[in-house]
Amino acid sequence: MNEQPYPEVPKLTPEDLAKQKARSKALGLVLGALVILFFIVTIAKLGGNVWNREL
């Protein structure tokens, strides 16, 4: 009963870490662009007068 509950995680090389970091940055940029796109589409559907309304 001395088995580990999870298998051992392999060590990442500096090259693997660089690739992982690049993928993370790309994914972050894509998600940020998607948020901006949704915002623009929402404003376009509501119309330009959404900025001129009384609060």
VMD Tcl script that draws the C-alpha trace (Angstrom):
set ca {
  {0.00 0.00 0.00}
  {2.92 2.34 -0.58}
  {1.68 3.31 -4.04}
  {1.49 6.99 -4.88}
  {-2.04 8.23 -5.66}
  {-0.86 9.98 -8.84}
  {1.86 9.12 -11.33}
  {5.04 11.13 -11.23}
  {4.93 14.31 -13.33}
  {7.77 14.52 -15.87}
  {10.13 17.48 -15.57}
  {9.75 20.07 -18.30}
  {12.76 21.21 -20.25}
  {13.40 24.94 -20.78}
  {12.27 24.46 -24.40}
  {8.97 22.93 -23.23}
  {8.45 25.76 -20.75}
  {9.04 28.34 -23.51}
  {6.49 26.61 -25.74}
  {3.98 26.46 -22.90}
  {4.49 30.17 -22.17}
  {4.00 31.05 -25.85}
  {0.78 29.01 -25.99}
  {-0.49 30.72 -22.85}
  {0.19 34.17 -24.31}
  {-1.53 33.23 -27.58}
  {-4.57 31.90 -25.73}
  {-4.74 35.06 -23.62}
  {-4.63 37.25 -26.72}
  {-7.36 35.21 -28.42}
  {-9.60 35.40 -25.34}
  {-8.99 39.14 -25.01}
  {-9.85 39.65 -28.68}
  {-13.04 37.64 -28.20}
  {-14.08 39.82 -25.26}
  {-13.48 42.97 -27.33}
  {-15.41 41.49 -30.26}
  {-18.39 40.66 -28.02}
  {-18.31 44.18 -26.59}
  {-18.29 45.76 -30.06}
  {-21.11 43.52 -31.30}
  {-23.18 44.33 -28.20}
  {-22.72 48.08 -28.66}
  {-23.54 47.75 -32.38}
  {-26.77 45.88 -31.60}
  {-27.81 48.38 -28.92}
  {-27.12 51.30 -31.24}
  {-24.92 54.35 -31.00}
  {-27.26 56.19 -28.64}
  {-26.32 53.93 -25.74}
  {-23.51 56.40 -24.94}
  {-25.92 59.40 -24.87}
  {-28.48 58.06 -22.40}
  {-29.16 59.64 -19.02}
  {-27.83 57.79 -16.00}
}
mol new
graphics top color blue
foreach p $ca { graphics top sphere $p radius 0.5 }
foreach p [lrange $ca 0 end-1] q [lrange $ca 1 end] { graphics top cylinder $p $q radius 0.2 }
display resetview
